[in-house]
Every structure is written in C-alpha cells, then in structure tokens.
Amino acid sequence: MNSVGARCRGFTLLEVLVAFLVLSLSLGVIMQILSLSARNTHAAENRQHALILAESKMAELLAEPELFTGSRRGEFNGKYRWEADSGVWEFPDTDSGISYQLIPYRVTLDVLWSEAPGHRIRLSSVQLVSDDGL
C-alpha cells in the first residue's frame, strides 16, 4: 500500500501557485502583443485609406481644365479632410528677370484624419502651365 500512495501523489499547493503565476505572466505578455498588433493594424488601415483618398483627390485637382491658385479645403467624410495649396513655384537658383513659356506651379495636398501630428499624408506635384494663362 505504501507504493500505491507514492504513485498517486498530486501537486503541492506551491507548485500549483507557481504554475498559475507563470501562466498569468505569459497571458499578460501575449495580450499586450495582440493589443499592440491590433493598434498597428488599425493605424496602417487609416494611413492606407488616407493615401488612396489623397491620390484620388490629387488626380481630380490636376485634371481640372484650369489649375487653381490659392487654397482649397474639404472633407471626404466625417473622418478624413483635405487641404490643397497651389501657386507658382520658384526655382531656388534662377534669375527672376528671365521669362519662360511654361510656368511651374506646385500643388500640395494634405489628407488629415486626426489632430495628432503623425496622422497626415502629404502629396506634392509640379505642373507646367503655359504663360498665356491658366
């Protein structure tokens, strides 16, 4: 009977507590990793959606018959908004007295989806416009 009792021994309370401690610490780390992964996936989805909207809006602005000058603003929906600026682009090292047949205009478009500084997509383009008018 002594050998039967030795084979049927269970875990001590200390061993069970240590196992639960190891399990709870492991699950805590796994939950933090999953939470961070979900947050990064959501941020990437927002950024990708903003990039698609920015490319679409830039194509729309550049396809207009006359290139706008100044600023424009608007919203895509309740979450994303856009800001566009256009004006003559000056080359850094050129003589201002030279006249060109084609005038470069820089168009800059920002798509924002939050007030946080990193939640912005910026696209820029330079369009050449004849000097006889926009």
N, C-alpha and C positions, 0 to 999 in steps of 0.2 A: 504494500500500500504506500510505502514511502516513495517508490519510484513513480507511481501514478501521480502523486501530488506534485512531484518535481516537473513532470511533463505538462501539467495543466496550469502552470503559473501564468499570470497575466502581467500587464504593465503596471508599474508603480505610479502613483499619483504624480510624482516629479517627472517621470518620463512622458506622461500624457500632457502635462503643462508645457514642457519644453517643445513637444511636437506642435501643440496649438500656437505657441509663440512663433515658431519657425513658419508655420502655415500663415498666420496673420501678417507677419512681416512680408512674406512673399506675395500674398494677395494685395497688400498695400502698394508695393512696388509695381505690380502688374497693372493695378487700377490707375496709377499715375501715368504709366506709359500709354495705356489706352486713352486716357483723357487728353494727354498731350498730342497723341496721334489724331484724335478726332478734331481737336482745335486747329492743328496744322492743315488738316484736310479741308476744313471749313474756310480757312484763310486762303488756301490755294484755289478753292472754287470761286470765292469772291473775286480774287485777282484775275482769274481766267475769264470770268464773266465780264469784268470791267474792261479787260483788254479787247474782247470781242466787240463790246459796245463802242470803245474808243476807235477801233479800226473802222467800224461801220460809220460812225459819225464823221471821222476824218474823210472817208471816201465821199460821203454826202456833201460835206463842205467844199471839197475840191472839185466836185462835179457840177457845182452851180455855174451858170453861164458867166456871171461876173464874180470875181473874187472879192469877198468882203474885206473892209478895213475896219479896225477897231476891235471891240469886244462883243462877244455873244455869250449868253448863258442859257441853260435849260435843264430839264430833268428827263430821264428815261422812264423812271417810275418812282415810287416813293423812296427807294433806297439809293439809287445812283443819280448823280447830277454831273453836268459837264460845263466847262468854261473854255472858250476859244478866243484867241487873240490873233490878229493879223496886222501886219504893217510892213513897210519897206525894210528890207534887211541890208544893212550897211556892211560892206566888206571891211575888215579891220585895217588893212594897209593899202587903201586906194586914195587917189586924188579926188576930192569932192567936186572938182570942176569938170570932170570927164562926163560926157553924156553917152548913155548906152541905149541901144534899140530895145533891149529886153531888161526889165527891172525885176530884181529878185524880191519876192515877198515871202516872209517867213510866217507860217501858220503853226501855232502851238495849241494843242488840245489837251486838257486835263480832265480825267474822269475821277471823281471822288465818291467814296461810299461810306465815309465816316469822318468825324472831325479829327481822328488820330493822324499824326503826321505820315505814317507809313502806308496809309490807305489811299493811294493816289497812283494813277497811271498817267504818264505824260508822253504824248507823241508830238513830233515836230516834222514839218516838211517845208521845203523851199520851192516855190513855184515861180517860174519866169513868166512875166506878163509884158506884152508889148507896150512901148511908151506912148502909143496913141490912145491909151485909155484902158480901163479895166474891163 
